[in-house]
Amino acid sequence: MRKLLMIFAFGFVLLGCENKSSPQSESVPSVIIDETVAHLTDSVGNPDKVIVSAKLSRERALSAASDYQPKTGKWFEGENGFNLITSITEGDTEAGSKVGAALGKIPEGRSVRFQITSRNEDGQRLQLITEYVADINNSLDGRLDFSYDTPKQPNVNYLLSIEIVSPEGVVEDTFITTFFVPPNELNARLTIKRSLHGSDQTELSLYNAGPTDLYFGYGYGIYQKVSDGWKLIPDDRPVPAIGFSMKPGLTHQEEVSFPRKLKPGDYRIVKQFKGYMTDLSVKLAADFKVED
């Protein structure tokens, strides 16, 4: 995950260094004018009310899983324990991505039942999404793999279960994990603190009204309004490659320092972010004015 955070934040390094060349005249709009900036707003969705996702805590989801036999420890603890499982999905998962589990070996004479079930707001079973039952005959070099494409319905909790079943059909042990497909909705606002006369810096605030966690890094673009549109102010200063994930109801504040003294006029600061574990990506713009 750390690698993903740094890669995403690197995009903001590029944003901050969008134009490293020396200023050109306004007669060359293909180089310095970004037509999309004129259409940006300071908010997306409705940021006036916080919306919380349906995500259940792991503890609550597992305690509500009364439709499964309890964990006995016969196969998933002790000498034969957790090393039976070589990989398993858990936590926030993007819609449509692969989820699953793998066992390094199958207990002799036993079969394994994998299930994915959706859960309601109380953690109770809603629907059996898929089931796969296998034994040693389905393994490859003793290894048993199970995978499934995550349903694309957003804001849903799921359980992934592994049951070891005896030849008589009795469940001898159960292992369960939780995963969650985040909401596919963004509600956020970008604001800027009014800069003092002659100041070379200000403060940018990004507020998340939910229900999706926001995912972003340091960095922004500063644009000046000219006759042809919005001109990017060149800025070749480095930007820290640090990523952030911000929950609903929180605000991220970022210091903005201008690369040079700004002339009087209208300006806007553009910042990009995305919905965590979604394909949603948004640019917002906060306007300010420099007076004589």
Protein Blocks (a to p, Z undefined) as FASTA:
>chain_A
ZZmmmmmmmmmmmmmmmpmcdcddfklmmlmpcfklmmpcfbehjfkbccddfbdcfklm
mmmmmmbccdehlmmgcjllmmlpmbdcedjddehiacddddfbdcehiacddddddddf
kopafbdfbdcdddfklpgehiacddddddfbehiacddddddddfkopafbdcdddddd
ddfddddddddddddehiabdcdddddebjbdcdddeddddddddfklcaddddfbdcdd
ddddddehiacddddddfbdcdedddddddddddehiabdcdddddddddZZ
